[in-house]
Each structure stands twice: as C-alpha cells, then as structure tokens.
Amino acid sequence: MGPEQTLEAFEAELVAWLDASDAPPVEDSVAWSERLGQAGLLAPDWVPEHGGLGLPRTHVRALESALRERGIRRTVSGGLEMLAPALLEYASPEQLLEFLPPIARAETMWAQGYSEPQAGSDLANVQMRCEDQGDHYLVNGQKIWTSGADQSDWIFCLVRTDPSAKKHDGISFLLVDLRSEGISISPIVLISGRSPFCEVFFSDVRVPKGNLIGGEGGGWPIAKRLLQFERNMLGSGGLASLTGKAGRKSLADVARERVGVDAEGRLQDAGLRERVARQWVDEQANRLTGRRGRGGDAARVSSILKLASSETSQQRYALLMDLLGSEGFGWESEGFSAHELSIPRQWLRSRANTIEGGTSEVQLNIIAKRVLGMTGGGSGVPDQSLARNEDEALIRDSALQFLTEQDPLGSVRDWRDAESAAPCSAAFWSAVQELGWPGLLAPEDQGGAGLGLRECAVVFEALGRHAVSTPLFASGVLATSALTLLDAWGVLPKAETLVTGDGTVALALDESARFDPSAIATTARRVDGGFELSGTKRPVLDGAAAERWLVWARLEAPENADTPFALFVVDPSAAGVHCETLRWIDGRRAAAIRFDAVRLDASALLGTPCAEATLVEPLLDRASVILAAELCGIAAAALKRTVEYLVTREQFDQRLAEFQALQHRCARLFADIERTISITQAAAAAVDEGASDASALASGAKALASEVARTTTEEALQLHGGLGMTEEQDIGLFFKRARTTSAIWGDARYHLARVATQNGY
C-alpha cells in the first residue's frame, strides 16, 4: 500500500489486508495499533522516514472509513495524537528521525509531564529544575497526574532551565527516557478504585542535551500548542477510551434491556427516552464540530471540543447509572454482571473528564479571552457562520449586506403593531424578490434557482441575525417543498408567481397550538365534480395575506387505505372560508382558518392522494433544517450584541466583561452555538443528499438549535440588565423571535422524540 496507488487499488489492498486471517479481534485496540504501526498505517500521512506511508488525504479518509466500518479503534496515544504533532512543528530534522518512527510503529508509549504539586491548572508555575551540566542536563523535581506513566517508555516534560527568567520565559520542553536512573513512579488511586494517573519523581536524572526541543526557554509556546492537540484528542473521542470500553456500548441497547419497550418499540420511560435522544444529539454535535474544525482556529475548536465532550461524557455515564438503577451500585461483589460492575467505576472515573487536560473553567477562560476578546481589548466575537465553502459564503455575505442596508430590524416594532395582515412591508418584500430568494428552492424548470438546503440555510441564518419577518419560510420553503415532494408543480395554477414571489402561498397543516401532524381532523369528502373541505387550521404561518393556501386534509373514505391524505389548493375568497389574522409577539403574522363545507373543483387536488409520511416526513426534515439555521443566526447575533455591551458597559468602576462569571456564561453560549452550527450544516447536507440519517440529524439540529437559541437570548436579556427589559433595546426582539421560531414545526421535546423514533427506540 502506498501513495502511488490509485484510490481504488489502495482500497482493494486495504480490504484484503484487514480481512487477513491473522488479524487481532476488533476490540483489541492495542493489538490493532501495533499491527497498523507495523504496516505504516498508524500515521499513514507521515513520510516514510518518519514511519508512515506518505498517503494523500483521500487514501487516509478511506482508511479511517474502513476502520470505522469494522469497529476497529486505535489506542489513545499521547505520543501519536499530542507529542508527534508538536514535534513536527518544533523539533529539528534529526530529532524527528529519532523520535517519530517508534511512535508511528507503536513501539514507544509516552506520558505527559506537565502538572506539578501545588500548581494545579497553572502549568506555567513549573518548579522542576533542569540544570546544564555541560554535556547533559540534570533534572530534579516531581510531576503529578501523569496518565499511564507506569506503562510508558518516555515522558515529555516542562522543566525550568532559567529560574531567574520571567515565569513563562524560563520554561523548556524536554524528552526523558522513563528507564533512566533516578526516576521512580507511584500510581495514584482515584475514587473509582482504579487510575491511569501516577506521580513521577526525578532525582538527579541525567538527560542528553539532544532531547531538548525548541531550545532553552522555548518551552512555553510548545506547551500551549501541545495542549491544543490534547484537547482535540480528548474532544474527538479520546475521553471514551480513557473512561473505558463499556462507555462505547450503545445507550439505546442498554435502555431497551433495562427499561423495556412498548408495542411500537419505544422505550417505556418517556423521560429516559428523551435523555437517550438528547445524548445522541450532543455526541453528534461534538463529533461534527471536531470534523468541521479541522484546519480552523485551534484555540477556538480545541477548547470548545474539550469543554463539550468532557461534559457529554459525564452525562453519558450518569445516564447509564440511571438506566441500571440499583444494579449500578455494585462494587467487587458477586451477583452483578461484569458490565454492571464496570459502569459504576466508569461513572466515577468520568468525573475527572472535566478536570484533566485543563478544567472546564480553564477552557471557558480561553474561549472568553482568546476567542471572544472579552479582556485586553480583543477584536470581539468572531463570525459564526453556516457557510461551508466559498459559494455559500458569497450567498451569505450578499444576504447580510442586503439586510444591513435595508435595516428591517429598525421597523420590526412598527410592523408588529400595524393592522396589516402582511408579514412585512411591500417595499422590503419587493427588494427580496429582486434577489430571487422566493425561488431559491424551486426547480430550475419552473424558473427557480434549484438550490439545496445548504444554500438556503445561509440565507435564513442571515435573516435570523436581523430578526426579520418575511413570507419566505411559508412560501419559499414549505409551499415550494410540498409541490416538489408531490411533483405537483404542473397542476398548480400560476405557479410562476410563487417562484417570483409575486403571489405568496401558505401551507395549512397545523391544527393545534402544539405541533402534531399526526392529529389531522380536517377532511376532504368526495362530491360530484370535486371535493368538500371541512375543518380548522391554526396556526397557518403567513396565511392571512397569502394569495393561495395549500391545505393538507384527510380523505373521507379514501379509495386506498394506504393513501388517506391529500394536498389541495384553496382560494381564500372561496365560499365557506373564514380567516382571522393572528399577530405574534415577534411581528410575525399567522392565521386561524375555518373551512365550512368549502366546495373545491377536482383540479384543486395537487398530485395524488398519499400516505402521511410521503409529504410530512420529508417536509419536516426541510423545515427543521431551515428553522435551525434561522435559530443559529438569532443566537449568534444575540451573543455578539451582548458581548459588545459587556465590553463597553461599566459598573463598580469595572467593565462588565472583566467579571469572570459573565465571561464564562458568554463562553459557554459561544461553544453551544458552534456545536449547533455543526449539526445544522451536517443536517442540511444529509437532507440534500438523501442520507439514511437525514431525519435524525434534521430533528437533532432543530432540537439543539431551539434550546440553544432560547438559552442564549434569555442569557442575553439577563446580561443586559434592566436595559434589556426596555422596548428600545433590540435584544428583546431576538428574545421574542427565538421563542416563536423554536416552537413552530415542533419544539425541542417533539424533535427529541422524533430522533428517538428515527434511531429505533
């Protein structure tokens, strides 16, 4: 296997190699690391001199995919994931040739020698002395919390080579052979009864000068960079391996065994069902953030991943304990299975996840100071964007520029209080039409742009940042998508006006205050020459000013029991129609519509009768993604405004941004928004591509976005203090908008239940 092979040839040889009869069991991660290392596949992108194969990224992705499909995991290695990337940046060519090949071949295990007694998370408070003895260094001191030191061959250490220099300047980065004379290692027992941690004592340890990386006094930049690699490792799945193998067992499987399922296969405990679904969403958001952050700002991504993943790991084990009940209390006792005995220890061990590798508080400090710039005159909140490539960024930038020039936020209050049934002013809608937004999702053969949800999502993120009401969601997303899904463009009268926005169309689906598309009571009865429509739809978003309605109804006595629903186009001026305008707190307009035996021609039927899932499920996927995108924009804008306010506002002779408690609150919000953006991007791509997990990701995105946007705007209001409660402050508009957007087309609980259903529990 090598870089000269085509991707197809590489994959074929790889499969044959993985299927070889001498392959170790899948669960033996240590053996697999050794086998991969011997073949040059442990660090496949490294050059051959360093122990790799020099594979291009396409081949590396194929390798990762093949390993993942077989459930093969490598051991979490401080040498491979932490030290090696730092060496590649800071070590000399000679040092790389000496230290990298044994790491790539899984021949050496490395421990991290950072923490010292009394120093805690203050890593710069290094006291271990490293004295120049001419041809070698002499090291004396102690390291603590050194993971796996008793099973490692080497340790990379922060040492103090110049006690007279400033705190950060006198630190050096040294590689030490743990078999050296003068080193003693003592394990530390944790509350779990077991521990990978050790104390390491150095007494007149001789270290060759060639083991110093980056020169004397050059250790601190290396230390900080390596911490970023460590947090990426822990945030990208390393915590599961550190905590234990059982932590990777399917929560859904454990829940089915312990809680049981009803006749429809759902977990019998609704509360636990929601928690299992929430755990899945959180883990997906973390995984996708790690993937999205590759090559991005290291401090931004690594600290977010470490913060979120460590807390998610703790949630997983707390949930496992709850699933086991009293069977999870076992401690080296007969009467418990091996799995039952492992969970309590892993739950106890997981409490260290938010401490090791830099505590959660340290990560929040980093995000607040280095990313949000809340202290030291930083540049402010960095852009949080849904755009994944240059094309999407151009669409988003154009949308943001247009909205900034139009300033729709400035007229939200006046329009909210106006008597008009229209969702926005005619002038603003006309400007939107000129951009072609009403036809973004419409097929090209109908005059639309034929774009996907990914492109549409960045427009709605921009709209969310301005808390603006338009009929775009109702007409340009819901109605447009319904026609596409039912292949009914050819039978909709004046379809071109929907594409251009000259005539808006509203989808009438909901029939209750809480979204429940399964509870449809509106009926369409076949009569001579057509249908008779009866029932009530409420709320119909932007329905009061729509030119036409698309009404979802249950067929009375359908010809085929498998196709009991149909979509009808209805003229609001038809006899028997009663429509009332509903004005919402955020300026949106909805309608309550009653149909009293409304007569419809046969041509009013759009497409053919179908099952509920034919339209509602894929339509719900699309709606969920677009609303999640809008919620991302709402949350990002609210946080940005809040940080800007805290940076300029002074109380008690101090800027509010200097208070650590407020820094941490903003940093946590920023991290949650980043995670929400990650899963929303993935959901948009999955729906566009028709992926098997599209519905679960779409509902996961809507659930997380609903919670994060509401929490962010609630916090924003609180952090603005009394001013936030005044009508003149715009932050209240985002607060209201988040509340309504999070609820329409299913709130967080609805979508978590849908995630559970999609995932089979």
C-alpha positions in Angstrom: 0.0 0.0 0.0 1.4 3.4 -0.9 0.7 6.9 -2.3 1.4 5.8 -5.9 -1.6 3.6 -5.9 -5.0 4.8 -7.3 -7.6 5.1 -4.6 -9.4 2.1 -5.9 -6.3 -0.1 -5.8 -5.4 1.2 -2.3 -8.9 0.3 -1.0 -8.8 -3.1 -2.6 -5.4 -3.9 -1.0 -6.6 -2.4 2.3 -9.7 -4.6 2.5 -7.6 -7.7 1.8 -5.2 -6.7 4.5 -7.9 -6.0 7.0 -9.6 -9.3 6.3 -6.3 -11.3 6.8 -6.8 -14.4 9.0 -4.1 -13.2 11.5 -5.9 -10.0 12.3 -6.5 -9.4 16.0 -10.0 -9.2 17.4 -11.8 -5.9 16.7 -12.0 -5.0 20.4 -8.2 -5.3 20.9 -7.2 -1.7 20.3 -3.6 -2.2 21.5 -3.0 -5.1 19.1 -4.6 -3.2 16.2 -2.4 -0.2 16.9 0.7 -2.4 16.8 -0.5 -4.1 13.6 -1.3 -0.8 11.9 2.1 0.6 13.1 4.0 -2.3 11.5 2.3 -1.6 8.2 2.9 2.2 8.3 -0.9 2.8 8.8 -0.9 4.2 12.3 0.4 7.5 11.0 -0.3 6.9 7.3 0.2 10.5 6.1 3.7 10.8 7.6 6.6 10.4 5.2 8.3 7.0 5.2 11.4 8.3 7.0 9.1 9.1 10.0 7.3 5.8 9.9 4.3 6.5 7.7 3.5 5.8 4.0 3.0 9.4 2.8 -0.6 8.8 1.8 -2.7 11.6 0.4 -5.8 12.7 2.3 -8.1 10.7 0.0 -6.4 7.5 1.0 -6.3 8.4 4.7 -10.1 9.0 4.6 -10.6 5.7 3.0 -8.5 4.0 5.8 -10.4 5.8 8.5 -13.7 4.8 6.9 -12.7 1.2 6.6 -11.6 1.0 10.3 -14.8 2.7 11.4 -16.9 0.2 9.5 -15.2 -2.7 11.2 -15.4 -1.1 14.6 -11.6 -1.0 14.9 -10.2 1.6 17.3 -6.6 2.5 18.0 -5.4 3.1 21.5 -5.5 6.7 22.6 -1.8 7.7 22.4 -0.2 10.7 23.9 2.7 10.1 21.6 0.7 9.9 18.4 -2.0 12.5 19.0 -0.2 15.0 21.2 3.6 14.9 21.1 4.1 14.0 17.4 2.2 17.0 16.0 4.2 19.3 18.3 7.4 17.7 17.3 6.5 18.2 13.6 6.2 21.9 14.3 9.1 22.5 16.7 11.7 19.6 16.5 14.8 19.5 14.4 15.1 17.1 11.4 17.4 14.9 13.5 15.0 14.8 16.4 12.2 13.9 14.1 14.1 10.9 12.7 14.9 9.7 16.2 11.6 10.1 17.9 8.8 9.8 15.3 9.4 6.3 13.8 9.0 4.5 17.1 5.7 6.4 17.7 4.5 5.5 14.2 5.3 1.9 14.8 3.6 1.8 18.2 6.9 0.8 19.8 7.0 3.5 22.4 4.4 4.8 24.8 4.6 8.4 26.0 3.4 10.1 29.2 2.8 13.8 29.7 4.8 15.6 32.4 3.1 18.9 32.8 1.3 19.1 36.2 3.2 19.5 39.5 2.1 19.5 43.1 0.6 22.9 44.3 0.4 24.2 40.7 -3.0 22.8 39.7 -4.0 24.1 36.3 -1.3 26.8 36.4 1.0 25.0 34.1 3.4 27.9 33.9 4.2 27.5 37.6 6.8 24.9 36.8 9.3 24.1 39.6 11.1 21.0 38.3 14.7 22.1 37.8 16.8 21.3 34.8 20.4 22.3 35.1 23.0 22.5 32.4 25.9 20.1 33.2 27.9 20.6 30.1 27.2 17.5 28.0 23.9 16.7 29.6 21.1 18.1 31.8 20.4 17.2 35.4 16.7 17.1 36.3 15.2 17.2 39.8 11.6 17.5 40.8 8.2 15.9 40.7 5.3 15.5 38.2 1.8 14.5 39.1 -1.3 13.3 37.2 0.9 11.7 34.6 -1.5 9.4 32.7 -0.1 6.0 32.1 3.4 6.8 33.3 3.7 3.3 34.9 3.1 1.8 31.4 5.0 4.3 29.4 8.6 4.3 28.0 9.1 8.0 27.7 7.8 11.3 29.2 7.7 14.8 27.7 8.2 17.4 30.4 8.0 21.0 31.1 11.1 22.0 33.1 12.6 25.2 34.4 16.0 25.9 32.9 16.3 29.5 34.0 14.9 30.2 37.5 15.8 33.9 37.1 13.7 34.5 34.0 10.1 35.6 33.9 7.5 32.9 34.7 6.8 31.8 31.1 10.3 32.6 29.7 12.4 30.2 31.8 10.5 27.0 30.7 11.9 24.4 28.4 10.5 21.3 26.7 12.4 18.1 27.5 12.0 14.4 26.4 13.0 12.0 29.1 13.5 8.2 29.0 11.5 6.8 31.9 14.0 4.0 32.3 16.7 6.5 33.3 18.3 6.1 36.7 16.8 8.3 39.4 13.2 8.1 38.2 10.5 6.5 40.5 6.8 6.1 39.7 3.9 5.8 42.1 0.3 5.2 40.9 -2.5 7.4 42.3 -5.8 5.7 43.2 -8.9 7.6 42.3 -12.4 7.4 43.7 -13.2 4.8 41.1 -10.7 2.4 42.7 -8.5 2.5 39.6 -6.5 5.1 37.9 -4.2 5.7 34.9 -2.6 8.5 36.9 0.8 8.5 38.6 3.3 10.6 40.4 6.8 10.7 38.9 9.8 11.6 40.9 13.1 12.8 39.4 16.3 12.7 41.4 19.5 13.7 39.6 18.2 12.3 36.3 20.7 12.7 33.5 19.2 13.7 30.2 21.1 14.1 26.9 21.0 17.7 25.5 19.7 16.4 22.2 16.4 15.7 23.9 15.6 19.4 24.4 13.0 20.6 21.9 12.9 24.2 20.7 15.9 25.4 22.6 16.3 26.6 26.2 13.5 28.9 27.3 11.4 27.9 24.3 9.1 25.5 26.0 6.0 27.6 26.7 4.9 28.0 23.0 5.3 24.3 22.5 3.4 23.6 25.7 0.4 25.7 24.6 0.4 24.1 21.2 0.5 20.6 22.6 -2.4 21.4 24.9 -4.5 22.2 21.9 -3.6 18.8 20.4 -4.5 17.2 23.7 -7.9 18.9 23.8 -8.6 18.0 20.2 -7.8 14.4 21.1 -10.0 14.3 24.2 -12.8 16.2 22.5 -12.7 14.0 19.4 -13.4 10.7 21.2 -10.4 10.2 23.4 -12.5 10.6 26.6 -14.5 7.5 25.7 -11.3 5.4 25.5 -9.9 6.9 28.7 -13.1 6.2 30.5 -13.5 2.6 29.4 -14.6 0.2 26.7 -18.1 -0.1 28.1 -18.6 3.6 27.6 -18.9 2.9 23.9 -21.8 0.4 24.3 -25.0 1.6 22.7 -27.1 3.6 25.2 -30.2 2.5 23.2 -29.3 -1.1 23.7 -28.8 -0.7 27.4 -32.0 1.3 27.7 -34.0 -1.4 25.8 -32.6 -4.1 28.1 -33.2 -2.2 31.3 -36.3 -0.1 30.7 -38.2 -2.2 28.1 -40.2 -1.1 25.1 -43.8 -0.8 24.3 -45.7 -2.4 21.4 -44.3 0.2 19.0 -40.7 -0.4 20.0 -40.4 2.9 22.0 -38.7 3.0 25.4 -41.4 2.7 28.1 -39.9 5.5 30.2 -40.6 8.7 28.2 -38.1 10.7 30.3 -35.3 8.3 29.7 -36.2 8.1 26.1 -35.7 11.8 25.8 -32.4 11.7 27.6 -31.0 9.0 25.3 -32.0 11.0 22.3 -30.5 14.2 23.8 -27.3 12.3 24.4 -27.2 11.2 20.8 -27.7 14.8 19.6 -24.9 16.1 21.9 -22.5 13.4 20.8 -23.3 14.1 17.1 -22.8 17.8 17.6 -19.4 17.2 19.3 -18.3 14.8 16.6 -19.3 17.2 13.8 -17.7 20.2 15.5 -14.4 18.3 15.6 -14.7 17.4 11.9 -15.7 20.9 11.0 -12.9 22.5 13.0 -10.0 20.7 11.3 -7.7 23.3 9.9 -9.5 26.1 11.7 -8.6 28.3 14.7 -7.0 25.8 17.1 -7.8 27.7 20.4 -11.4 28.1 19.3 -12.0 24.5 18.3 -9.9 22.6 20.9 -11.3 24.4 23.9 -14.9 24.0 22.7 -14.4 20.3 22.0 -12.7 19.7 25.3 -15.4 21.6 27.2 -18.4 20.0 25.4 -17.0 16.4 25.1 -15.9 16.1 28.7 -19.4 17.2 29.9 -21.1 14.9 27.4 -19.0 12.0 28.6 -20.2 12.7 32.2 -23.8 12.9 31.0 -23.4 9.5 29.3 -22.3 7.7 32.4 -24.8 9.4 34.6 -27.5 8.2 32.2 -26.0 4.7 32.2 -26.2 4.7 36.0 -29.8 5.8 35.9 -30.6 3.1 33.4 -29.1 0.4 35.7 -30.8 1.7 38.8 -29.7 -0.2 41.9 -27.9 -2.7 39.6 -25.4 0.1 39.1 -24.3 0.2 42.7 -22.1 -2.9 42.6 -18.5 -2.9 43.9 -16.4 -6.1 43.5 -19.4 -8.1 44.5 -21.0 -11.4 43.4 -24.4 -11.1 42.0 -23.5 -8.4 39.4 -22.5 -8.9 35.8 -19.2 -7.7 34.6 -20.9 -4.9 32.7 -22.8 -3.9 35.8 -19.6 -3.8 37.8 -17.8 -1.7 35.2 -20.3 1.1 34.9 -20.0 2.5 38.5 -16.2 2.7 38.1 -16.5 4.4 34.8 -19.1 6.8 36.1 -16.7 7.7 39.0 -13.8 7.9 36.6 -15.8 10.2 34.3 -15.9 12.9 36.9 -12.2 13.6 36.1 -13.1 14.3 32.4 -13.9 18.0 33.2 -10.6 18.3 35.2 -8.0 16.5 33.1 -6.4 18.2 30.1 -7.4 21.6 31.5 -10.6 22.1 33.6 -13.8 23.3 32.1 -13.2 26.6 33.8 -9.8 26.9 32.1 -11.5 26.2 28.7 -14.1 28.8 29.4 -11.4 31.3 30.3 -9.6 30.5 27.0 -12.8 31.0 24.9 -13.8 34.2 26.7 -10.3 35.8 26.5 -8.7 34.5 23.4 -11.8 33.8 21.2 -14.4 36.4 22.3 -11.8 39.0 23.3 -13.7 40.0 26.4 -10.5 41.2 28.1 -7.4 43.0 26.9 -9.2 44.9 24.1 -9.8 41.9 21.9 -11.3 42.0 18.5 -14.7 40.8 19.6 -16.9 37.8 18.8 -15.6 36.0 15.7 -18.1 35.3 12.9 -20.1 32.2 13.5 -21.3 31.1 10.1 -23.2 28.3 8.5 -21.3 28.7 5.2 -19.1 25.7 4.4 -17.4 26.9 1.3 -16.8 30.0 -0.8 -20.0 29.7 -2.8 -22.1 29.5 0.3 -20.1 32.3 1.9 -20.8 34.6 -1.1 -24.5 33.9 -0.8 -24.4 34.6 2.9 -22.3 37.8 2.6 -24.6 39.1 0.0 -27.6 38.4 2.2 -26.0 40.1 5.2 -25.0 43.2 3.1 -28.6 43.5 1.8 -30.2 43.2 5.2 -27.7 45.7 6.7 -28.6 48.2 4.0 -32.4 47.5 4.3 -32.3 47.5 8.2 -35.5 45.6 8.6 -34.8 45.4 12.3 -35.5 49.1 12.6 -39.1 48.7 11.6 -40.0 45.4 13.4 -41.8 47.2 16.2 -43.9 49.4 13.9 -44.8 46.5 11.7 -45.6 44.3 14.7 -48.2 46.8 15.9 -49.6 47.6 12.5 -53.0 46.3 11.5 -51.7 44.8 8.2 -52.0 41.0 7.7 -48.8 41.0 5.6 -45.7 39.7 7.3 -43.5 42.6 6.1 -43.7 45.8 4.1 -44.4 45.7 0.4 -41.1 47.7 -0.2 -39.0 45.2 1.7 -40.6 42.2 0.0 -40.1 43.8 -3.4 -36.4 44.1 -2.6 -36.3 40.5 -1.5 -38.0 39.5 -4.8 -35.2 41.3 -6.8 -32.7 39.0 -5.1 -34.6 35.9 -6.3 -34.9 34.5 -2.7 -38.6 33.3 -3.2 -37.4 30.8 -5.8 -34.2 29.6 -4.1 -35.6 26.0 -3.6 -37.8 26.0 -6.7 -36.7 23.7 -9.6 -34.9 25.3 -12.4 -37.5 24.1 -14.9 -40.1 26.2 -13.0 -37.9 29.3 -13.2 -36.3 28.8 -9.7 -32.7 28.7 -8.7 -32.8 25.0 -8.0 -30.5 25.3 -5.0 -30.3 23.0 -2.0 -30.9 23.4 1.7 -27.3 24.2 2.3 -27.5 27.4 0.2 -31.0 28.3 1.5 -29.8 27.8 5.1 -27.2 30.5 4.9 -29.9 33.0 3.8 -32.1 32.1 6.8 -29.1 32.4 9.1 -28.7 35.9 7.8 -32.4 36.6 8.3 -32.1 35.3 11.9 -29.4 37.7 12.6 -31.8 40.6 11.8 -34.9 39.0 13.4 -36.9 39.9 10.3 -40.3 38.5 9.3 -40.9 37.6 5.6 -43.2 35.0 3.9 -40.0 33.2 2.7 -40.3 30.3 5.1 -44.1 29.7 4.5 -44.0 30.3 0.8 -40.4 29.8 -0.4 -39.7 26.7 1.8 -42.9 25.0 2.9 -45.1 25.5 -0.1 -42.3 25.2 -2.6 -41.0 22.0 -1.0 -44.5 20.5 -0.8 -45.0 21.0 -4.5 -41.6 19.4 -5.3 -42.2 16.4 -3.0 -45.6 15.7 -4.5 -44.4 16.5 -8.1 -47.3 18.9 -8.3 -45.8 22.0 -10.0 -47.5 21.3 -13.2 -51.0 21.4 -11.7 -50.7 24.5 -9.5 -52.3 27.5 -11.2 -50.0 30.4 -11.6 -47.0 28.5 -10.2 -44.7 31.1 -11.6 -45.9 33.7 -9.1 -44.9 31.5 -6.2 -41.3 31.3 -7.7 -41.1 35.0 -8.3 -42.8 36.0 -5.0 -45.5 38.0 -6.9 -48.0 35.8 -5.1 -47.3 34.1 -1.8 -48.6 30.6 -0.9 -49.1 29.4 2.7 -49.1 25.7 3.8 -52.1 24.9 6.1 -51.0 21.9 8.1 -51.2 22.6 11.9 -54.5 22.2 13.7 -53.4 22.8 17.3 -51.2 25.0 19.5 -48.6 22.3 19.8 -47.3 20.9 16.5 -48.7 17.4 15.8 -49.0 16.5 12.2 -50.4 13.1 13.1 -53.6 14.7 14.5 -55.2 15.9 11.3 -59.0 16.3 11.6 -59.7 18.5 8.5 -61.5 16.3 5.9 -62.0 16.3 2.2 -65.2 14.5 1.1 -65.6 13.5 -2.5 -68.6 15.0 -4.1 -69.8 15.3 -7.7 -67.1 17.1 -9.7 -64.7 17.6 -6.8 -64.4 17.7 -3.0 -65.9 19.3 0.0 -63.4 20.6 2.6 -64.3 20.9 6.3 -62.2 21.6 9.3 -59.9 24.2 11.0 -56.3 25.1 10.5 -54.4 27.0 13.2 -51.8 28.5 13.1 -51.1 28.9 9.4 -47.9 30.9 9.2 -48.3 34.0 6.9 -51.7 32.6 5.9 -53.7 35.8 6.4 -52.0 37.6 3.5 -51.3 34.6 1.2 -52.7 34.6 -2.3 -53.5 30.8 -2.0 -53.3 28.1 0.6 -52.1 24.5 0.3 -54.3 22.6 2.6 -53.4 19.2 4.0 -56.5 17.1 4.6 -57.7 13.6 5.5 -59.8 12.0 2.8 -63.1 10.7 3.8 -63.5 7.1 2.7 -60.3 7.0 0.6 -60.2 4.7 -2.3 -57.0 3.2 -1.0 -56.5 2.9 2.8 -52.7 3.4 2.4 -53.2 6.8 0.8 -55.6 8.6 3.2 -54.3 12.2 2.8 -54.1 14.8 0.0 -53.0 18.3 -0.6 -55.4 20.9 -2.0 -55.0 24.4 -3.3 -57.7 26.7 -1.9 -58.6 30.3 -2.8 -59.0 32.4 0.4 -62.0 34.1 -1.2 -63.9 30.8 -1.6 -67.4 30.5 -0.1 -67.3 28.9 3.4 -63.8 30.1 4.2 -63.4 32.1 7.4 -59.9 33.6 8.1 -58.7 35.5 11.2 -55.3 37.3 11.4 -53.1 36.4 14.3 -50.3 38.8 15.2 -47.4 37.3 17.2 -45.1 38.8 19.7 -42.2 38.9 17.3 -44.0 40.7 14.5 -44.9 37.6 12.5 -48.4 37.0 11.1 -50.3 33.8 11.2 -53.9 32.8 10.5 -56.7 30.8 12.0 -58.7 29.4 9.1 -62.1 27.5 9.2 -63.5 25.6 6.3 -67.2 25.2 6.4 -68.1 22.6 3.6 -65.9 24.5 1.1 -66.5 23.2 -2.4 -63.4 22.5 -4.5 -63.1 21.5 -8.1 -61.3 18.3 -8.9 -58.4 20.4 -10.2 -57.8 21.6 -6.6 -56.1 18.2 -5.8 -52.4 18.6 -6.1 -50.6 15.5 -7.1 -52.2 12.3 -5.9 -53.5 11.1 -2.5 -50.7 9.7 -0.4 -49.7 8.4 3.0 -48.8 10.9 5.7 -45.1 10.0 5.5 -44.9 10.8 1.8 -45.2 14.5 2.4 -45.0 15.3 6.1 -41.8 13.5 7.0 -39.5 14.9 4.2 -41.2 18.3 4.6 -40.5 18.2 8.3 -36.8 17.5 7.6 -36.6 20.6 5.3 -38.5 22.8 7.8 -36.3 21.6 10.7 -33.1 22.4 8.9 -34.2 25.9 7.8 -35.6 26.8 11.2 -32.4 25.5 12.9 -30.4 27.8 10.5 -32.5 30.8 11.5 -32.1 30.0 15.2 -28.3 29.8 14.7 -28.4 33.3 13.3 -30.7 34.6 16.1 -28.4 33.1 18.8 -25.2 34.3 17.2 -26.5 37.9 16.8 -27.8 38.0 20.4 -24.5 36.8 21.8 -22.5 39.2 19.6 -24.6 42.2 20.8 -24.3 41.0 24.4 -20.5 40.7 24.4 -20.3 44.2 22.8 -22.5 45.6 25.5 -20.5 43.9 28.3 -17.2 45.2 26.9 -18.4 48.8 26.9 -20.6 48.9 30.0 -19.0 49.8 33.3 -20.3 49.1 36.8 -18.4 49.2 40.1 -15.6 51.0 38.3 -15.0 48.0 36.1 -16.1 46.9 32.7 -18.7 44.1 32.9 -16.6 42.0 30.6 -13.9 41.8 33.2 -16.1 39.7 35.6 -15.2 36.1 35.2 -18.7 34.9 35.9 -20.0 36.8 32.9 -17.1 35.7 30.8 -17.9 32.1 31.5 -21.6 32.5 30.7 -20.8 34.0 27.3 -18.1 31.5 26.5 -20.5 28.6 27.2 -23.0 30.2 24.9 -20.4 30.6 22.1 -19.4 26.9 22.4 -23.1 25.8 22.2 -23.7 27.9 19.1 -20.7 26.5 17.4 -21.9 22.9 18.1 -25.4 23.9 16.8 -23.9 25.2 13.6 -22.0 22.0 13.1 -25.1 19.7 13.4 -27.2 22.1 11.3 -24.6 22.1 8.5 -24.5 18.3 8.6 -28.3 18.0 8.6 -28.6 20.3 5.6 -26.1 18.2 3.7 -27.8 14.9 4.7 -31.2 16.1 3.6 -29.8 17.4 0.3 -28.1 14.1 -0.3 -30.9 11.8 0.9 -28.7 10.2 3.6 -30.2 7.5 5.8 -29.7 9.6 8.9 -31.1 12.8 7.4 -34.3 12.8 9.5 -32.5 12.1 12.8 -29.9 14.8 12.1 -32.6 17.3 11.0 -34.6 16.8 14.1 -31.4 16.8 16.2 -30.4 20.2 14.7 -33.9 21.7 15.4 -33.9 20.4 18.9 -30.5 21.7 19.8 -31.0 25.0 17.9 -34.3 25.6 19.7 -32.7 25.0 23.2 -29.5 27.0 22.4 -31.3 30.0 20.8 -33.7 30.3 23.7 -31.0 29.9 26.3 -28.8 32.4 24.5 -31.4 35.1 24.2 -32.6 34.5 27.8 -29.0 35.0 29.0 -28.6 38.0 26.7 -31.6 39.6 28.2 -30.3 38.9 31.7 -26.8 40.2 31.0 -28.2 43.5 29.5 -29.8 44.0 33.0 -32.7 46.4 33.3 -31.9 48.0 29.9 -32.7 44.6 28.3 -36.2 44.9 29.5 -36.8 48.2 27.8 -38.6 48.3 24.5 -35.9 50.5 22.9 -33.3 47.8 23.3 -33.2 45.4 20.3 -32.1 42.4 22.4 -35.7 41.9 23.3 -36.6 41.3 19.7 -34.2 38.4 19.4 -35.6 37.0 22.7 -39.1 37.0 21.2 -38.0 35.7 17.9 -36.2 32.8 19.4 -39.3 31.8 21.4 -41.5 31.6 18.4 -39.0 30.0 16.0 -38.1 27.3 18.5 -41.7 26.3 18.8 -43.1 26.3 15.2 -42.9 22.9 13.4 -42.0 21.2 16.6 -40.2 22.3 19.8 -37.1 20.6 21.2 -39.1 17.9 23.0 -41.0 17.0 19.9 -37.8 16.7 17.9 -36.0 14.7 20.5 -38.9 12.2 20.4 -38.5 12.1 16.6 -34.8 11.4 17.0 -35.6 8.5 19.3 -38.1 7.1 16.7 -35.7 7.5 13.8 -33.0 5.7 15.8 -35.2 2.9 16.8 -36.1 3.4 20.4 
